[in-house]
């Protein structure tokens, strides 16, 4: 049975752009000539089936490429894909233009749902041939940013490290080491500030131009549309940020004071790097090697439920996991989906930190949803927009709590406490990054210095505890945003993590009351896939809408109780 082949048996094929063009043009003509619903609907299905195959191949190529970037054959296929994907978008755009004006639209809308058409209207509003030059330039500049940061060489104590390698020194138990490492990283950003600031300046200019070409006042609305946000807008997000400021910022200030006491540094003398250390005894780390962690993962998902046990076995049997770091493999971690075989795939770089356990919970949460929604039709409804997707993953992190002793041994409670406090403390940072971007695109011609000043003002408002060592001059003048790659590559995306976190908290609260009910609700949410936009999806699944006044308060009251239930004398 073809469906059960293993990942390595799926071929990566070279694509002929001429053939793709012919096919997509044929479907467009078929649709245009269709006189009745049945023929029109067939053209829609033909395009969908063809695009599933195209995307499947593109995904296989991209997975293989990230697994081994030294493979010249795959690198060639990847380059070709990068080149042809804007052309494919353009051809689909042409098909969609015919579809929305089709005489049978009413019947098609009944069959495919109004939301399906809303998504298409949305993509038509946010894309047009005339902005292709800007899009190409934007892609180039954001890869340039990745390259500049990826190739960073930071001298530290006689060795050279990249930015992610510096991470572990900035979290050291030894304050001198934390400080020195943070100053070295800060200095690298200072040395590259002009280069990074220029890249961002150009990106903002290009996005502003593209937005104006499409008839928008500035990039904000276009940015929202590009992320598929059809049932909320910037005004609602601003109201959400206000609720986080009122309800969460004060809780975080209390958490930071507790942390100061725990690690023995006076609160008013703590610098940014001190907040990296949660416990004097060090942050919790996993107790076994990658093989051990995977074995425990299997045990955990087997115990958790029938669905998760089956799912874990499904992934193992078909070789849909590539978890361990090795030379040639790209950094980072992700979950992706192969629409033809209906396989989720998980990529990660296990390196012996608590991040490994996070892959087993967070990325597996994404994959579990992909697995449960794999048969949804049309394929566009398999996966929701990004803020909804993060609910699946972040909630799974909490559903995994009872098994954390398998991964962290006697430090399991320490892990749960820092997981929860990190998640709460993330919210003020997330709204800082979001508000900054709104400011940037409202002031597209601002200078780099003005951007840094704006960032600093917002940062002081939402994270008033955060002070920088006088020697960290770059972060000290509002330069932190240069480290947040989402700002460069995927504008306005960052708030999604915070929105999802607020929903995942609701699952945590519910599972402390009635685990079985919470689990059923979670499985239902995963099975709903992307049939609805964010706000509607929440309503259908009885989750509180974070935009609505009072709802952040309602989420935070029981969460504060859970925080209080930790015995801090036992976790040091
Ligand atoms: Zn995620």
Boltz pocket constraint, residues with backbone or C-beta under 6 A from the ligand:
constraints:
  - pocket:
      binder: B
      contacts: [[A, 362], [A, 366], [A, 389], [A, 390], [A, 393]]
      max_distance: 6.0
